[in-house]
Amino acid sequence: MEIMKAVLGLEDGDYVIGEGFGVEGECSGELVFNTLMSGYMEALSDPSYYGQILMFTFPLIGNYGTDVQNMQSPHVKALGAVCREICDTPDVKPTIRHYFEKNGLFGICGVDTRRLTIKTRVKGTLRAALVVGDDNFEHAVELAKKTAPISDYDLIPAVSCKEPYRVAGTGKKIAIIDLGLKTNMITSLSRRKGDLYVFPYNATPEDIFHVGPDCLFITNGPGDPKTARPTIATVKKCIGELPIFGICMGNQITALALGGDTYKLKFGHRGSNQPVRYKDGRIFITTQNHGFAVDGDSLPKGSKVTFINANDKTVEGFESEDLNISCVQFHPEAHAGPLDTECHYFDGLFRRLE
């Protein structure tokens, strides 16, 4: 098999040359790293990675083939993949190399992902360009430099549903604003018999109220939450009228709708081993994927921070009992480690609606 060239260029002039997999072409966006040891297809298909090149810190990717039944959306949403090594002989087919080729995706392997991860942690998230089929590093670096910061892009319309739809259930009626809805969120809500009405990112308050929901749920999504102006405006009108729940970007959107603020993290939280401390002192191990966070000091009176990141003390969730709001920054539906985060959040959601 002929080895295909590839190069990853960074905005600071650095670059790495490796072996390309997938198809020839190029993409550019933020280079972010994820520390998970399994679940690489779940990560690649997570709509929150749209606009980003995803680098895996675990040294071997693809060792159990392409696990399409657990993908979080129908297609890979990350712009490209950066790996130390990919497995060409998994027990289950297709291989990740074959999947990338068949689906027109970009990947590079055979590079020092440890060095790139350390660089990201020191310098912060960098803009990058991945060129597959060529090793012209000067072109890759120049393309990275020309790439706009992620906050300049409105990424949500590309991953949100285009029309409203329903996932029928026999329980509480839940209106969902889809900013990049993951399959496991539908699964977790449906498992509890939720009657789900899913709306696109630009749904109006009238659209939401028309179905007579018991609550409003805001999902995860890509990019800077401040670009989601239509969603922020709708959530603002729903505050005090409906119980509100949010995960990941939903947490940030709700904070902005309350008049709070968000900011960009140096390199974000992405992985399935992020420890968070609950308000009662308990520690949960969580899955996370976000590059922005809520400024806890900006939350209005009556709002209380419920979770903080045990590593860097950033806000991982907040609530307002008076307004019946409960949001978390992590992904309780992602099933990292024990299932206590799913039960804690989703069971709590339905208890609040009783």
Order of alpha helices (4+ residues) and beta strands (2+ residues): beta-beta-beta-alpha-beta-beta-beta-beta-alpha-beta-alpha-beta-alpha-alpha-beta-beta-alpha-beta-alpha-beta-alpha-beta-alpha-beta-beta-beta-beta-beta-alpha
